[in-house]
């Protein structure tokens, strides 16, 4: 199963049906390939937990956004043969689309990530 690349415009213009459908196909893709190569629920939830922590106090914690890419790079280094690599690629594109100090962009990013997490679980993401 393949997936299309994320459309960075969704970060700046808002989440629409196309963004949700993309998240659905990407979430499903991340569950494919069996236990050894799919993205684990714990990996995706750890990342999402960090996003929600930043969102809870965005004005104070927004400077931590660039570290999300470093944390994902570490996860890729630990398990390079899993779909964390593709997750990292798509999330990096989205993070690069969040304009500096733009809470609306960040919230759109969080919504897309939330949709990925939801569909990953829906399609049977493993632990």
Wavefront OBJ file of the C-alpha trace (Angstrom):
o trace
v 0.000 0.000 0.000
v 1.270 3.454 -0.889
v 0.248 6.893 0.256
v 0.438 10.403 -1.140
v 2.635 13.047 0.458
v 1.052 15.461 2.906
v -0.142 18.759 1.471
v 1.606 21.510 3.494
v -1.202 23.933 2.603
v -3.439 22.133 5.110
v -1.272 23.514 7.892
v -1.835 27.104 6.789
v -5.347 26.992 5.361
v -7.013 24.526 7.706
v -7.999 20.911 7.925
v -10.556 19.868 5.320
v -11.978 16.585 4.014
v -8.910 16.019 1.839
v -6.648 16.326 4.883
v -8.750 13.843 6.845
v -8.794 11.396 3.910
v -5.022 11.728 3.633
v -4.666 11.057 7.378
v -6.883 7.998 6.933
v -4.752 6.535 4.136
v -1.506 7.408 5.921
v -2.748 5.998 9.238
v -3.641 2.756 7.476
v -0.258 2.667 5.702
v 1.520 2.957 9.051
v -0.179 -0.245 10.274
v 0.840 -2.328 7.239
v 3.729 -4.753 7.088
v 3.274 -6.734 10.266
v 4.560 -6.240 13.762
v 8.203 -5.816 12.773
v 7.800 -3.008 10.264
v 4.607 -1.168 11.194
v 4.588 1.886 13.437
v 3.749 0.941 17.004
v 0.990 2.616 18.972
v 3.476 3.545 21.679
v 5.733 5.335 19.161
v 2.907 7.402 17.709
v 1.318 8.113 21.106
v 4.636 9.317 22.541
v 4.960 11.838 19.740
v 1.313 12.895 20.034
v 1.685 13.310 23.802
v 4.499 15.794 23.209
v 2.335 17.711 20.746
v -0.523 17.948 23.231
v 1.865 19.063 25.990
v 3.113 21.911 23.789
v -0.434 22.788 22.738
v -1.547 23.044 26.384
v 0.808 25.985 26.947
v 1.740 27.012 23.420
v 2.976 30.516 24.229
v 5.462 29.159 26.758
v 6.451 25.912 24.988
v 6.423 26.851 21.278
v 10.214 27.046 21.302
v 10.248 23.256 21.792
v 8.729 22.595 18.351
v 12.070 22.108 16.562
v 12.977 19.401 19.091
v 10.082 17.276 17.829
v 12.062 16.638 14.652
v 15.106 15.645 16.701
v 13.002 13.257 18.794
v 11.619 11.635 15.663
v 15.119 11.347 14.191
v 16.164 9.498 17.339
v 13.199 7.132 16.981
v 14.169 6.462 13.347
v 17.721 5.717 14.449
v 16.478 3.220 17.018
v 14.147 1.358 14.643
v 15.153 2.238 11.079
v 13.355 -0.748 9.554
v 9.927 0.398 10.707
v 7.475 2.909 9.328
v 8.698 5.498 11.822
v 10.895 6.627 8.920
v 7.899 7.526 6.731
v 6.100 9.028 9.736
v 9.154 11.204 10.342
v 9.253 12.319 6.689
v 5.602 13.400 6.607
v 5.618 15.007 10.046
v 8.793 16.930 9.167
v 7.083 18.364 6.076
v 4.137 19.411 8.234
v 6.335 20.889 10.978
v 8.281 22.890 8.413
v 4.934 24.349 7.282
v 4.055 25.729 10.721
v 4.957 29.405 10.548
v 6.936 30.708 13.494
v 4.740 31.852 16.391
v 1.566 30.955 14.483
v -0.784 29.182 16.868
v -3.388 28.585 14.167
v -0.858 26.712 11.994
v 0.220 24.681 14.999
v -3.363 23.790 15.894
v -4.001 22.634 12.312
v -0.858 20.504 12.553
v -2.127 18.963 15.805
v -5.503 18.181 14.195
v -3.820 16.341 11.329
v -1.606 14.427 13.756
v -4.685 13.559 15.810
v -6.405 12.197 12.704
v -3.335 10.078 11.881
v -3.319 8.667 15.430
v -7.055 7.927 15.271
v -6.869 6.109 11.951
v -3.708 4.291 12.969
v -5.635 2.865 15.918
v -8.748 2.234 13.813
v -6.746 0.132 11.353
v -5.207 -1.922 14.125
v -1.980 -0.179 15.076
v -0.006 -2.517 17.323
v 1.698 -1.948 20.652
l 1 2 3 4 5 6 7 8 9 10 11 12 13 14 15 16 17 18 19 20 21 22 23 24 25 26 27 28 29 30 31 32 33 34 35 36 37 38 39 40 41 42 43 44 45 46 47 48 49 50 51 52 53 54 55 56 57 58 59 60 61 62 63 64 65 66 67 68 69 70 71 72 73 74 75 76 77 78 79 80 81 82 83 84 85 86 87 88 89 90 91 92 93 94 95 96 97 98 99 100 101 102 103 104 105 106 107 108 109 110 111 112 113 114 115 116 117 118 119 120 121 122 123 124 125 126 127
